[in-house]
């Protein structure tokens, strides 16, 4: 009977076993919340949220406010990579590994990645110790290499080999000790592929870095796939490693780096997620060329059942009227004749301006634009007026002869205005003879500056 009761107690305890994740911020925030996510490739899955409580500690005899938070996880919580987020619009997060153990850490919220320290959790403590140790070893290797590049006359071959050997020993030691740990794939993938000999030029050094960047990374490893590790490395490779000040060269490097990344990924869902992630990154700089490149060369080639047609349509609609795009076509009637933007053949350059007779800025700038261009036959203006009715527009346009005038009723809800993402008037577009958008000046001053280049 006693043994049965003991078994029932143990069984009951195991059924309700829980884990805790506790964090301490060494500086308080205006916000009082944190959110816990599970990281799954390029996406985050909400787990739960918690409140930040404010306490104080003594630091060198002075009281300092700190923020504390905690999460309670049930026993069936999935092993994997997790993220605590406390700021949505910046890098306000801390990543950690959960592997059926309590996790406790502290960090400074303004620079979390550099300051985080784990106090409880064998997995996270071990991985942080590895990252710190290998970072110091890699810094020694890089320092010798940089010194050699700056002064080729120095004989640093022996020093470089010693630095390589030290890094290799650290890597092998941590890999051996991590053989039963969840974080072993991260340790294996984090080690740089250093050249076995000193490199003789900066160009060769960067070439080696680019060509070997993914050598240690297994893109089929499930542990890496279900973490932020691959996304972080892809971000570094596409946006930082492959960099040029020259715009044309940078565009080429972007495409080459995207091609390299895509060639590494076999898992279809992860490939889809990475494409969407990269589209989002290029969206920030309105790089429609790379967005088109990603859709045409990779997204459209995914299996039909994997593609999200609605997502693609919505993304492309956002950039229909960006620099580099052909201006969306529309038709209008003037003096009983039908015109289309796409078929105009009257000038080398066109200024398409969205304006309104109820806009004070427009009534100041539009006459200036007319006066400025009235003697320039190489530039033609298409003035698209957004109105609630035609009364004011009909009375005003006689003041603007030799322009094409288009009436857009329903003002902000006008279909063409929405296609061009018009949020304010006046809004200017400069088109070349093929109606490709070559500039989007903000003001009449910017229009003049561009046309005078």
Protein Blocks (a to p, Z undefined) as FASTA:
>chain_A
ZZmmmmmmmmmmmmmgccddddddfbdcfbfcdcddddehjaccdfbdcddddddddeeh
iacddddddddddfklccddddddfbfkbccdcddddehiacdddddfklmmlmpccfbd
jklmmmmmmmmmmmmmmmmmmmmmmmmmmmmmbccklmmmmmmmmmmmmmmmmmmmmmmg
fklmmmmmmpccddfbdcfbfklmmmmmmmmmmmmpcfkbmklmmccklmmmmmmmmmmm
mgcfblklmmmmmmmmmmmmmmmpmblklmmmmmmmmmmmmmmnopaklmmmmmmmmmmm
pcfklpcfklmmmmmmmmmmgghiacddddddeehiacdfklgcfbfbdcdddddfkbmk
lmmmmmmmmmmmmmmmkbccddddddfbfklmmmmmmmmghiacdddehilmpmklmmno
pabdcddddddfkopafbdcfblklmmmmmmZZ
